[in-house]
């Protein structure tokens, strides 16, 4: 399963301020992510649009959410359907790697 990338508020603000002045590859290197992953995150955040089906979010992207208990902490926070472990627990896992 791929690494779950979450940008914090400071990173999103930095991206917005440098979107016109830096290249996408330089920004991706700065944030330590792949360029394609970075483009997908820009589309999801609504900061930039790209041609190509590769970067278009699914039609029901915002529609499929659930409150199923997390498999680790049993929290019932709203999260995308078929995400069985909440983002907080996922982030904790990546900190220990």
Protein Blocks (a to p, Z undefined) as FASTA:
>chain_A
ZZdddddfklmmmmmmmmmmpcfklmmmmnopafklmmmmmmmnopaccedjklpccfkl
mmmccfbdcfklopacdcdehiabdfklmmmmmmmZZ
